[in-house]
Structures are given as structure tokens and as C-alpha cells.
Amino acid sequence: MPQAQAMTLDEKLAISIKSAELEKAGDEEGAIRLMKTAPLPPYIAKVIKEKAGAEYLAGWNLSEAEAEFGPGWLNK
């Protein structure tokens, strides 16, 4: 399976800005749904897994965490 290309900083910032606009417009669900498309930084994903549990990360883009910690890290 081909490896997905990493998201650029500009792409991540654009998602954050659009998400903030959605939240300001009252669409909190849309804002969260959009934020889940941007990869969580590995250190944040790791802390969330430790503090809130792996199930909390369902639906989030974990591509950077998987690249750093290896496939299946979430279930270890």
C-alpha cells in the first residue's frame, strides 16, 4: 500500500483556520470533524492515549504517530 504524503504546515494551518471559522459560525461538530483530518502530533496522541484511552482517538488522523511509533502502536 502506498504511503500517504505528509501534510504540510500550510495545509495544517488552513485546516485550523477553517475549523475556527466553523466554530465561530456555530458549527462545533463541523469544526471538530475538520480538525480530525489534520494529523495529531505524535506527542499529543501519546498523551491522549495515556490519559483518556485509545478509544478517545477514534476518528483522528494518527498518521504521524503511526510513522513515529509504528503500526498498531495505539493497541499496544
DABEL-V860472 format. One line per field, one symbol per residue. phi: phi as a letter, one per 40 degrees, with the letter a starting at -180 (. if undefined). psi: psi as a letter, one per 30 degrees, with the letter a starting at -180 (. if undefined). burial: b if it has 16 or more other C-alpha atoms within 10 Angstrom, else e. A space follows every 50 residues. Layout:
phi->???
psi->???
burial->???
This chain:
phi->.ccccccccccccccccccccccccgbcccccdcccccccddccdcccdc cbgccccdgccbcccccccgcgdccc
psi->kkkkkkkleeeeeeeeeeeeeeeefgieeeeeeeeffkkkkeeeeeeeee efleffgkfljgeeeeeeflkgeeg.
burial->eeeeeeeeeeeeeebbeebbebeeeeeeeebbebbbebbbebeebbeebe eeebeebeebbbbbbeeeeeeeebee
